[in-house]
Amino acid sequence: MTNGAGSRSGAVTRAEKYFDSGEFEAEIARRVAIKSESQKFPESVPECHRYLDEEMKPAFEAMGFACRKYDNPFKGQGPVLLATRIEDPKLPTVLGYGHGDVVRGLEDQWTKGKGPWITARDGDRLYGRGTADNKGQHTINMAAMRAVMAERGGKLGFNAKFMIEMGEEAGSKGLKELVQKHKADFAADAFIASDGPRVKQERPTLALGCRGAVNFDLVVDLREGGHHSGNWGGLISNPGFILAHALTSIVGPKGELLIEELKAPPMSAAVKAALADVEIDGGDKGPQVDEWWGEPELKPAERVYGANTFNILTYWTGTPGRPVNAIPPKAVANCQLRFIAGTKVDNIIEVVQQHLRKNGHDLVKVMPPPAVNDGTFAATRTEPDHPWAALVQGSLQRSSNVKTAIVPSMGGSICNDIFTDDLGLPTMWIPHSYASCSQHWPDEHILMPLTRNALQVMAGLYWDIGEGGAPKK
């Protein structure tokens, strides 16, 4: 034990009081109000600076952290804050992470409250842009740290660093270069952060990595301008049909991936065992799993956490929303492959192009998306038997009395390779949201009972790390 003051249950109680008093709602309301839309760079960069200067920096400094703000090495991209608290160089150092940027507000499409920038409570749901992704999640972790420090007489019992990035929703551009240049600043023994959803609302979840993502366009561009569908129908080809047939050669009628080179490597026994008791639950208002969709030999949890999936994100031809009587000249599908660690994706565009040619779709071209929004992330994973993973799993279970769900790779993608590959850290993601939170969509929200439970388990975890339970340096 590093400090005799206080108790684990006392730290958890302090975290509960923070929530029950309304302090969490007040704190997240201030942070949601800052319109830090990284998908509107560069005009929103000042708001991203404001989030760090007015919210994050004062909060961390009040906790005894030294703060440094880094300008992004890429022009027009968001800044990064690193808060550092070293209690004893001999103690383990945990690097935390959150992103204070959000996707576009989509103000005209919200049906709850007064729009994305004013939090609104409706029963157990708290609405607002960033409540789930990711302002609410790092607010929870910061508050849990404060609870432990208050209970332990001003000490954490370990060293802590916390990064707040302001460009994750724009692809984390410049973050890798920044971290590589300042490796010593970000060095730690382990990485613990929160993003994404739990597998079930009531079940604490530990994700040990993330799937990668690569976006590209399939384009059929046949001619200049559209031509009257009465005069030219049946005489000139329609790019919409040509592209549709090409897409059916990539994904079958039940969602199965048909390009062998894009399929995931076989799952290890450890991964299969970890996913054996994981159920996907979108909540009472969320979508139900389509059991018939996806790789036929895999269970639902294996499809999202242990396999590769190909999706169409947008598909357009002609003039969507205002059709005219003309055969369009062009059709475009923006596509995405989500993939697990071990998948070869260096030549994905060439692989897809060769597949299309082999199947007679010579008019379809595979094009990388614009560099400003390429949507590319690497796939990463920490092994389930890593000592830090075992510590976190046991702590979450102790706090909740519920078996921790172990997810080898979260379904979404994030800049986790910076922490695993560049900094060499075991990574543990502890999500505080749920699958139907509407992140990236109007009416984004968090569940208040889940938030209270998240504060409990994080206070317990930070307490346990400070009790000397962390793997030795």
C-alpha positions as CSV (number, residue, x, y, z in Angstrom):
1,M,0.0,0.0,0.0
2,T,1.4,3.4,-0.9
3,N,-0.6,5.5,1.5
4,G,-2.6,4.5,4.6
5,A,-5.1,7.3,4.3
6,G,-8.7,6.6,3.2
7,S,-10.2,3.5,1.6
8,R,-11.3,2.2,-1.7
9,S,-14.9,2.4,-0.8
10,G,-14.3,6.0,0.3
11,A,-13.0,6.9,-3.1
12,V,-16.0,5.3,-4.8
13,T,-18.4,7.1,-2.5
14,R,-16.7,10.4,-3.3
15,A,-17.2,9.7,-7.0
16,E,-20.9,8.9,-6.4
17,K,-21.4,12.1,-4.5
18,Y,-19.9,14.1,-7.4
19,F,-22.5,12.6,-9.7
20,D,-25.5,12.7,-7.3
21,S,-24.8,16.4,-6.5
22,G,-25.3,17.4,-10.1
23,E,-21.7,18.5,-10.4
24,F,-21.1,16.1,-13.4
25,E,-24.1,17.6,-15.3
26,A,-22.9,21.1,-14.7
27,E,-19.3,20.2,-15.8
28,I,-20.4,18.4,-19.0
29,A,-22.8,21.2,-19.8
30,R,-20.0,23.7,-19.9
31,R,-17.9,21.5,-22.1
32,V,-20.6,20.5,-24.5
33,A,-21.3,24.3,-25.1
34,I,-17.9,24.7,-26.7
35,K,-18.4,24.1,-30.4
36,S,-15.2,22.1,-31.0
37,E,-16.2,20.7,-34.4
38,S,-12.9,19.3,-35.8
39,Q,-14.7,18.4,-39.1
40,K,-15.0,22.1,-39.7
41,F,-11.2,22.9,-39.5
42,P,-9.6,25.3,-39.8
43,E,-12.4,27.7,-38.9
44,S,-13.2,25.7,-35.7
45,V,-9.6,25.6,-34.4
46,P,-10.1,28.6,-32.1
47,E,-12.9,26.7,-30.4
48,C,-10.6,23.7,-29.9
49,H,-8.0,26.0,-28.3
50,R,-10.8,27.4,-26.1
51,Y,-11.8,23.9,-24.9
52,L,-8.2,23.3,-23.7
53,D,-7.6,26.8,-22.3
54,E,-10.9,27.3,-20.5
55,E,-11.9,23.8,-19.5
56,M,-9.0,21.2,-19.5
57,K,-6.0,23.3,-18.4
58,P,-7.7,24.8,-15.3
59,A,-9.2,21.5,-14.3
60,F,-5.9,19.6,-14.5
61,E,-4.0,22.4,-12.8
62,A,-6.4,22.3,-9.9
63,M,-5.5,18.6,-9.6
64,G,-1.8,19.4,-9.4
65,F,-0.9,18.6,-13.0
66,A,1.6,20.6,-15.0
67,C,0.1,21.4,-18.4
68,R,1.7,21.9,-21.8
69,K,-0.2,22.7,-25.0
70,Y,1.3,21.7,-28.3
71,D,0.5,23.2,-31.6
72,N,-0.3,20.7,-34.3
73,P,2.6,20.2,-36.7
74,F,0.0,20.1,-39.5
75,K,-1.3,23.5,-40.5
76,G,-5.0,24.1,-39.7
77,Q,-5.3,21.1,-37.4
78,G,-6.2,21.0,-33.7
79,P,-3.9,21.4,-30.7
80,V,-2.9,18.8,-28.1
81,L,-2.7,19.2,-24.3
82,L,-0.6,17.0,-22.1
83,A,-1.2,17.2,-18.3
84,T,1.6,15.6,-16.2
85,R,1.7,14.7,-12.5
86,I,4.8,12.9,-11.2
87,E,4.5,11.9,-7.5
88,D,7.6,9.6,-7.4
89,P,9.8,8.5,-10.4
90,K,9.8,5.0,-8.8
91,L,6.0,4.7,-9.2
92,P,4.4,3.4,-12.4
93,T,3.1,6.1,-14.8
94,V,-0.3,5.8,-16.5
95,L,-1.0,7.7,-19.6
96,G,-4.7,8.7,-20.1
97,Y,-6.3,10.1,-23.2
98,G,-9.5,11.8,-24.4
99,H,-10.5,13.9,-27.3
100,G,-12.3,17.2,-26.9
101,D,-13.2,17.6,-30.5
102,V,-16.6,16.5,-31.8
103,V,-18.2,15.8,-35.2
104,R,-20.4,18.3,-36.8
105,G,-23.3,19.5,-34.7
106,L,-26.0,18.9,-37.3
107,E,-28.1,21.5,-35.5
108,D,-31.2,21.4,-37.8
109,Q,-31.6,17.6,-37.2
110,W,-31.9,17.4,-33.4
111,T,-35.2,16.4,-31.9
112,K,-34.1,16.6,-28.2
113,G,-33.7,19.8,-26.1
114,K,-32.4,22.9,-27.8
115,G,-29.9,21.4,-30.1
116,P,-26.4,19.9,-29.8
117,W,-24.7,22.6,-27.7
118,I,-27.1,22.7,-24.8
119,T,-27.4,19.6,-22.7
120,A,-30.9,18.3,-22.1
121,R,-32.1,15.7,-19.7
122,D,-34.9,13.3,-20.7
123,G,-35.3,10.5,-18.1
124,D,-32.0,8.6,-17.9
125,R,-30.7,10.2,-21.0
126,L,-28.5,13.3,-21.2
127,Y,-28.4,14.7,-24.7
128,G,-25.7,16.9,-26.2
129,R,-22.9,16.7,-28.8
130,G,-19.9,15.1,-27.1
131,T,-21.7,13.7,-24.1
132,A,-20.8,10.2,-25.3
133,D,-17.9,10.9,-27.8
134,N,-15.8,11.9,-26.0
135,K,-16.2,14.8,-23.6
136,G,-18.3,12.8,-21.2
137,Q,-15.9,9.9,-21.1
138,H,-12.8,11.9,-20.2
139,T,-14.8,14.0,-17.7
140,I,-15.7,10.8,-15.9
141,N,-12.1,9.6,-15.7
142,M,-10.8,13.0,-14.5
143,A,-13.5,13.1,-11.8
144,A,-12.6,9.6,-10.7
145,M,-9.0,10.6,-10.3
146,R,-10.1,13.6,-8.2
147,A,-12.1,11.3,-6.0
148,V,-9.1,9.1,-5.3
149,M,-6.8,12.1,-4.6
150,A,-9.3,13.5,-2.2
151,E,-9.7,10.2,-0.4
152,R,-5.9,9.6,-0.3
153,G,-5.0,13.0,1.1
154,G,-4.0,14.6,-2.1
155,K,-2.2,11.7,-3.6
156,L,-2.9,9.3,-6.5
157,G,-0.4,6.7,-5.5
158,F,1.0,6.6,-9.0
159,N,2.2,9.0,-11.7
160,A,-0.3,10.2,-14.2
161,K,-0.2,11.8,-17.6
162,F,-3.3,12.7,-19.5
163,M,-3.5,13.7,-23.2
164,I,-6.4,15.7,-24.6
165,E,-6.4,15.7,-28.4
166,M,-8.5,18.1,-30.4
167,G,-8.5,16.4,-33.8
168,E,-9.6,12.7,-33.4
169,E,-12.8,13.2,-35.4
170,A,-10.7,14.6,-38.3
171,G,-8.4,11.6,-38.3
172,S,-5.8,12.6,-35.6
173,K,-3.7,14.3,-38.2
174,G,-0.3,15.4,-36.9
175,L,-0.7,13.5,-33.6
176,K,1.7,10.7,-34.6
177,E,4.4,13.2,-35.7
178,L,3.9,15.2,-32.5
179,V,4.3,12.2,-30.2
180,Q,7.3,10.9,-32.1
181,K,9.0,14.3,-31.7
182,H,8.2,14.5,-28.0
183,K,8.4,10.8,-26.9
184,A,9.9,11.5,-23.5
185,D,7.0,13.8,-22.6
186,F,4.4,11.1,-23.4
187,A,6.4,8.1,-22.0
188,A,4.6,5.9,-19.6
189,D,4.2,2.3,-18.4
190,A,0.6,1.7,-19.5
191,F,-2.2,3.4,-21.3
192,I,-5.7,3.6,-19.9
193,A,-8.4,5.6,-21.6
194,S,-12.1,5.6,-22.4
195,D,-14.0,5.7,-25.7
196,G,-16.7,3.8,-27.5
197,P,-19.6,1.6,-26.0
198,R,-19.8,-1.2,-23.6
199,V,-21.0,-4.5,-25.0
200,K,-24.0,-4.2,-22.6
201,Q,-25.1,-1.3,-20.5
202,E,-24.7,-3.0,-17.2
203,R,-21.4,-4.9,-18.1
204,P,-18.0,-3.1,-17.7
205,T,-16.0,-3.7,-20.8
206,L,-12.3,-3.8,-21.4
207,A,-11.1,-3.4,-25.0
208,L,-7.5,-4.2,-25.7
209,G,-7.1,-2.5,-29.1
210,C,-9.0,-1.4,-32.0
211,R,-9.9,-2.4,-35.6
212,G,-8.2,-0.4,-38.3
213,A,-10.0,1.4,-41.0
214,V,-9.3,2.4,-44.5
215,N,-11.6,4.4,-46.8
216,F,-11.7,4.6,-50.5
217,D,-14.1,5.5,-53.4
218,L,-15.4,3.3,-56.1
219,V,-16.1,5.6,-59.1
220,V,-17.8,5.1,-62.5
221,D,-17.3,8.3,-64.5
222,L,-18.6,7.7,-68.1
223,R,-19.2,11.0,-69.8
224,E,-19.8,14.8,-69.5
225,G,-23.2,15.7,-68.3
226,G,-26.5,13.9,-68.0
227,H,-28.8,13.1,-71.0
228,H,-32.6,12.9,-71.3
229,S,-33.8,9.6,-70.0
230,G,-36.5,9.4,-72.7
231,N,-34.3,10.1,-75.6
232,W,-31.3,8.2,-74.4
233,G,-32.7,5.5,-72.1
234,G,-31.6,2.1,-73.4
235,L,-29.0,3.6,-75.7
236,I,-26.3,4.7,-73.1
237,S,-25.2,2.9,-70.0
238,N,-26.2,4.0,-66.6
239,P,-23.3,4.3,-64.1
240,G,-25.6,3.7,-61.1
241,F,-26.3,0.1,-62.3
242,I,-22.7,-0.6,-63.3
243,L,-21.5,0.4,-59.8
244,A,-24.3,-1.5,-58.1
245,H,-23.3,-4.7,-59.9
246,A,-19.6,-4.1,-59.0
247,L,-20.5,-3.8,-55.3
248,T,-22.3,-7.1,-55.3
249,S,-19.1,-8.8,-56.3
250,I,-17.5,-7.5,-53.1
251,V,-20.2,-8.2,-50.5
252,G,-22.7,-11.0,-50.9
253,P,-26.5,-10.8,-50.4
254,K,-26.2,-11.6,-46.7
255,G,-23.3,-9.3,-45.9
256,E,-20.5,-11.8,-46.4
257,L,-17.1,-10.5,-47.7
258,L,-16.3,-12.0,-51.0
259,I,-12.7,-10.8,-51.6
260,E,-10.5,-13.4,-49.9
261,E,-7.5,-11.1,-49.6
262,L,-9.6,-8.7,-47.5
263,K,-10.8,-11.3,-45.0
264,A,-9.4,-11.4,-41.5
265,P,-6.7,-13.8,-40.4
266,P,-8.0,-16.7,-38.3
267,M,-9.0,-15.9,-34.7
268,S,-6.7,-17.3,-32.0
269,A,-8.0,-19.5,-29.3
270,A,-7.5,-16.7,-26.8
271,V,-9.6,-14.3,-28.8
272,K,-12.4,-16.9,-29.4
273,A,-12.4,-17.6,-25.6
274,A,-12.6,-13.9,-24.7
275,L,-15.6,-13.4,-27.1
276,A,-17.4,-16.6,-26.1
277,D,-19.7,-14.9,-23.6
278,V,-20.0,-11.4,-25.2
279,E,-23.4,-10.4,-26.3
280,I,-24.2,-7.3,-28.4
281,D,-26.9,-5.1,-26.8
282,G,-28.0,-1.8,-28.4
283,G,-30.4,-1.0,-25.5
284,D,-34.2,-0.7,-25.6
285,K,-34.2,1.9,-28.4
286,G,-31.3,0.6,-30.3
287,P,-31.2,-1.6,-33.4
288,Q,-31.4,-5.4,-33.0
289,V,-28.7,-7.6,-34.4
290,D,-29.5,-9.0,-37.8
291,E,-28.5,-12.6,-37.2
292,W,-28.5,-13.4,-40.9
293,W,-26.1,-10.6,-41.8
294,G,-22.3,-10.9,-42.0
295,E,-19.9,-13.8,-42.0
296,P,-22.1,-16.9,-41.7
297,E,-19.7,-19.0,-39.6
298,L,-19.2,-16.3,-37.0
299,K,-21.2,-15.2,-33.9
300,P,-22.3,-11.6,-33.7
301,A,-19.5,-10.6,-31.2
302,E,-16.9,-12.3,-33.4
303,R,-18.1,-10.3,-36.5
304,V,-17.6,-6.9,-34.9
305,Y,-14.6,-7.5,-32.6
306,G,-12.7,-10.3,-34.4
307,A,-13.4,-10.0,-38.1
308,N,-13.2,-7.6,-41.1
309,T,-16.2,-5.8,-42.5
310,F,-16.8,-3.9,-45.7
311,N,-19.4,-1.2,-45.8
312,I,-20.8,1.5,-48.1
313,L,-20.9,4.8,-46.3
314,T,-22.4,6.9,-49.1
315,Y,-23.6,6.1,-52.6
316,W,-24.7,8.7,-55.1
317,T,-25.5,9.2,-58.7
318,G,-27.5,11.9,-60.5
319,T,-28.8,14.6,-58.2
320,P,-29.8,13.1,-54.9
321,G,-32.8,14.8,-53.3
322,R,-33.9,16.5,-56.5
323,P,-34.0,13.9,-59.3
324,V,-34.4,14.9,-62.9
325,N,-35.3,13.0,-66.0
326,A,-31.8,12.3,-67.1
327,I,-29.3,9.4,-67.2
328,P,-26.5,10.6,-64.9
329,P,-22.9,10.6,-66.1
330,K,-21.3,9.4,-62.8
331,A,-21.8,7.2,-59.8
332,V,-19.6,7.2,-56.6
333,A,-19.6,4.9,-53.5
334,N,-17.5,5.8,-50.5
335,C,-16.5,2.5,-49.0
336,Q,-14.7,1.4,-45.9
337,L,-12.9,-1.7,-44.7
338,R,-12.7,-2.2,-40.9
339,F,-10.0,-4.7,-40.2
340,I,-8.3,-6.5,-37.2
341,A,-4.6,-6.7,-36.4
342,G,-2.8,-9.0,-38.8
343,T,-4.7,-8.0,-41.9
344,K,-2.5,-7.0,-44.9
345,V,-3.9,-3.6,-46.1
346,D,-0.8,-1.9,-47.6
347,N,-2.1,-2.6,-51.1
348,I,-5.8,-2.6,-50.5
349,I,-6.6,-0.3,-53.5
350,E,-4.7,-2.6,-55.9
351,V,-6.4,-5.7,-54.4
352,V,-9.9,-4.3,-54.9
353,Q,-9.0,-3.0,-58.4
354,Q,-7.7,-6.4,-59.5
355,H,-10.8,-8.1,-58.1
356,L,-13.1,-5.8,-60.1
357,R,-11.2,-6.4,-63.3
358,K,-11.2,-10.1,-62.7
359,N,-15.0,-10.0,-62.4
360,G,-15.5,-7.9,-65.5
361,H,-16.0,-4.5,-63.9
362,D,-13.4,-2.6,-65.9
363,L,-15.4,0.7,-65.8
364,V,-15.1,0.9,-62.0
365,K,-12.1,2.8,-60.7
366,V,-10.8,2.5,-57.1
367,M,-9.7,5.9,-55.8
368,P,-8.3,7.0,-52.5
369,P,-10.4,9.6,-50.7
370,P,-9.2,13.2,-50.4
371,A,-6.2,13.5,-48.1
372,V,-8.2,15.9,-45.9
373,N,-10.5,13.1,-44.7
374,D,-8.9,9.8,-45.5
375,G,-10.4,7.9,-42.6
376,T,-7.3,5.7,-42.2
377,F,-6.4,4.1,-38.9
378,A,-4.1,1.1,-38.1
379,A,-5.3,-2.0,-36.3
380,T,-3.7,-2.8,-32.9
381,R,-4.1,-5.2,-30.0
382,T,-2.7,-5.9,-26.5
383,E,-2.8,-9.6,-25.6
384,P,-5.5,-10.6,-23.0
385,D,-3.0,-12.2,-20.7
386,H,-0.9,-9.0,-20.3
387,P,-0.3,-8.2,-16.6
388,W,-1.8,-4.8,-16.9
389,A,-4.9,-6.2,-18.7
390,A,-5.3,-8.7,-15.8
391,L,-5.1,-5.9,-13.3
392,V,-7.7,-3.8,-15.0
393,Q,-10.1,-6.8,-15.6
394,G,-9.9,-7.8,-11.9
395,S,-10.5,-4.2,-10.7
396,L,-13.5,-3.6,-12.9
397,Q,-15.1,-6.9,-11.8
398,R,-14.4,-6.1,-8.1
399,S,-16.2,-2.8,-8.4
400,S,-19.2,-4.0,-10.3
401,N,-19.7,-7.6,-9.2
402,V,-20.2,-8.3,-12.9
403,K,-17.8,-10.3,-15.0
404,T,-15.8,-8.0,-17.2
405,A,-16.3,-8.3,-20.9
406,I,-13.0,-8.7,-22.7
407,V,-12.9,-7.3,-26.3
408,P,-9.7,-8.0,-28.1
409,S,-10.4,-5.1,-30.6
410,M,-13.1,-2.5,-30.2
411,G,-15.4,-2.3,-33.3
412,G,-14.4,1.2,-34.1
413,S,-11.1,2.8,-34.9
414,I,-8.9,5.3,-33.1
415,C,-5.2,6.3,-33.0
416,N,-4.2,3.4,-30.8
417,D,-1.2,2.6,-32.8
418,I,0.5,5.8,-31.5
419,F,0.4,4.3,-28.0
420,T,1.2,0.6,-28.9
421,D,3.7,1.1,-31.6
422,D,5.3,4.5,-31.1
423,L,5.2,4.5,-27.3
424,G,5.4,0.8,-26.7
425,L,2.5,0.7,-24.2
426,P,-0.1,-2.0,-23.3
427,T,-3.4,-0.3,-24.0
428,M,-6.6,-0.7,-22.1
429,W,-9.8,1.0,-23.2
430,I,-12.7,1.1,-20.7
431,P,-15.8,2.5,-22.6
432,H,-18.4,4.5,-20.7
433,S,-21.1,4.7,-23.4
434,Y,-23.5,2.2,-25.0
435,A,-24.1,1.1,-28.6
436,S,-27.2,3.2,-29.2
437,C,-25.8,6.5,-27.9
438,S,-26.2,8.1,-31.4
439,Q,-22.6,9.3,-31.5
440,H,-21.8,11.0,-34.9
441,W,-25.6,11.5,-35.3
442,P,-28.2,13.9,-34.1
443,D,-29.5,13.3,-30.5
444,E,-26.2,12.0,-29.2
445,H,-26.6,11.1,-25.5
446,I,-25.2,9.2,-22.5
447,L,-27.1,7.1,-20.0
448,M,-27.0,8.5,-16.5
449,P,-27.1,5.2,-14.6
450,L,-24.2,3.9,-16.8
451,T,-22.3,7.1,-16.1
452,R,-22.7,6.7,-12.4
453,N,-21.4,3.1,-12.6
454,A,-18.5,4.3,-14.8
455,L,-17.4,6.7,-12.1
456,Q,-17.5,3.9,-9.5
457,V,-15.4,1.5,-11.5
458,M,-12.9,4.1,-12.5
459,A,-12.5,5.4,-9.0
460,G,-11.9,1.8,-7.9
461,L,-9.4,1.2,-10.7
462,Y,-7.3,4.3,-10.0
463,W,-7.4,3.4,-6.3
464,D,-6.1,-0.1,-7.0
465,I,-3.3,1.1,-9.2
466,G,-2.2,3.4,-6.4
467,E,-2.3,0.6,-3.9
468,G,0.8,-1.0,-5.4
469,G,-1.2,-3.5,-7.5
470,A,0.3,-2.4,-10.8
471,P,2.9,-4.6,-12.6
472,K,6.5,-3.6,-11.5
473,K,8.4,-1.3,-13.7
